[in-house]
Amino acid sequence: MKIATQQEEPATLSSPAVADKPSDGKPHRQPYGLMVLLIAIWGSFAAINRLALNTLDVFQVAFYTFVIAFAALSVWMLAARKFSLLEKVSARQWFWLILLAILSFLYYFLYSLSLSMTNPVTASSINYLFPVFITLFAVPINRERMTMGKLISVLLGFAGMVLIVTNGDFTALKIDSVPGVLLALTASVCWALFSTLGKMAEVDIVVSNFVYAGIALVISTVLLIVNSGLAVPAPMAFFSIAWNSVMNFCVAYFLWFKILRKAKASFAAGMSFITPFATLLFIAVLLHEPITIANIAGLLIIVFGVAVQNLKCFQPKDKKTSAAPVEK
């Protein structure tokens, strides 16, 4: 496997030095199409996972999820002839892949555990604070600037999610499970760290996802043996797990890191604020939870926050080329 370096393949890196412009000097087009597809897939997770949790416990759901994900990614690796790339992964890269795999597993497991302990609207809305953490973590880790536009986007996104959770009445948020809320918040931090650190990975995306699924399968198997046991999933539970395994793990991971390699983490984080509304749509359809005017108003605030971040007046000015360096 050819390892990308800043000099060889700048367009594939997440380095701040090349994140905004490719080698031809023209600005990247933001991957809105990929992001919309990803948001639709992400939005399905909470409701569909809750359907599986109606008949299986969280350990069984995690085990079957990663069995199917590992099998699907094995077929993908075989079809794309990528198994040979595993031999060329360095020790340093293995260290990062294992660390990222643990963060990835913790995200899915803790989020699923939260969904089993509290109502899906509260759990999913708190979980989707991850764009706030991504934008914040991207400053020290990816060395991205914290601009006024990003700050306003974060604040508006957070305000929109609060409006959705409280349904317009800021005294109406009833936490039925403090542990469930804390688990959702911890899952959000894990995903933000996974995304921010994963943007720096130099391993092929499909290979990385295959490793993540394999390590997650080992962890989930141990947890299943220690805390639960095998059970035959009902047809609805099996369909739900299969959907989340293939779409929310295999396909969504691929799209997510494609986006992170094409755009700044702050762009992906800002667009991710739309995901809670997609989640509400799936919850309303599959779990029969109502959508209120406050939910729609919250979405509009979130969308406005995404737009603000991309306004030219909030974009940092590029340094002009000159003979002498310009100090900032």
Buried (B, 14 or more C-beta within 10 A) or exposed (E): BEEBEEEEBBBBBBBBEBBBBBEEEEEBEBBEEBBEBBBBBBBBBBBBBBBBBEBBBBBBBBBBBBBBBBBBBBEBBEEEEBEEBBEEBEEEBEEBBEBBBBBBBBBBBBBBBBBBBBBBBBBBBBBBBBBBBBBBBBBEBBEBEBBBBBBBBBBBBBBBBBBBBBBEEEEEEEEEBEEBBBBBBBBBBBBBBBBBBBBBBBBBBBBBBBBBBBBBBBBBBEBBEEEBEEBEBBEEBBBBBBBBBBBBBBBBBBBBBBBBBBBBBBBBBBBBBBBBBBBBBBBBEBBEBEBEEBBEBBBEBBBBBBEBBBEEEBBEEEEEEEEEEEEE
